[in-house]
């Protein structure tokens, strides 16, 4: 994804940093950086009774046909899920595969009464595009924000990505072209640690 | 500030919402939405020994001349601070005034190893502009991010605001014009609460 956005030179994520940032927060999901994982399976998913306190109920859809997963997805083994909805399945027999994800964190805007979610990244693996999974992931975020009584969902989009902008506008989003991203990082940020005034 | 940015129509903040969003979080400052207040006084500020656990030490500058505050600031009483650095001063004799603020919240970017701060808004009251207070507020945020071991500070800037963009670039920031803001809120967000698929 960083390559697609031409941002490989700023990419510093490691498996450890991802683990620390997503799973070691003392805050519950959606009150700290949180990933929603899009999983697919040729078998029906169990309609489990979730008794979590995180205010999130997994969204299960059965209207897809994944009988020929091996033909569709040539990296199937790489993306085999170790989590089958009941907990970790270390037997590696879990017939569930990761097809995409979305990453959000709680946000705030001083002009709004209620806090929100910032959608940091959304990704669907290439072989699963055109199946409305982007819509599914985006809807899951918007539904969650609404359910938690939040006032907004914010995200950034590249101006050359017309198809994506159209997609978001169809979902009801406001595209605000005049707001541009500024970012301080690396040496320029570290320099502030050495300044005395 | 919302008027200046042409965003009065989306402004829904109330005193209560501001209080709830900024002061009722179970998380410490900078781990939830946090405001830094720029206060000025004709008297020297006390160099107090701060024993807070919030990892923030107030920045005190004495190289300003505010002997004629009443002439400079015609809304002085409105902005008299009730907080004098030692706690609330209900006697209303506190000779300290609010000149500006900056609002931040913790952010995350999946391409970066370390989390960061998102700078939501920065404001210096009109009569205090041109005194490098913007630089002071921005530096305070960058220094705090660096001190907390964060990897970035992100914010948005209006593309027509050339002076501000130049200011940020001089501070070492990267201006990334291709990233534009998308925002889902109001009726369009609420619609997702009613959707079943």
Interface residues (C-beta under 8 A of the other chain):
Chain A: X1 X2 X7 X10 X11 X12 X13 X14 X17 X18 X21 X27 X33 X61 X103 X105 X106 X107 X108 X109 X110 X111 X112 X113 X114 X115 X116 X118 X120 X121 X139 X142 X143 X145 X146 X147 X150 X151 X152 X153 X154 X155 X156 X157 X158 X159 X160 X165 X168 X171 X172 X173 X174 X175 X176 X177 X178 X179 X180 X181 X182 X183 X184 X185 X187 X188 X189 X190 X191 X192 X193 X195 X197
Chain B: X1 X2 X7 X10 X11 X12 X13 X14 X17 X18 X21 X27 X33 X61 X103 X105 X106 X107 X108 X109 X110 X111 X112 X113 X114 X115 X116 X118 X120 X121 X139 X142 X143 X145 X146 X147 X150 X151 X152 X153 X154 X155 X156 X157 X158 X159 X160 X165 X168 X171 X172 X173 X174 X175 X176 X177 X178 X179 X180 X181 X182 X183 X184 X185 X187 X188 X189 X190 X191 X192 X193 X195 X197
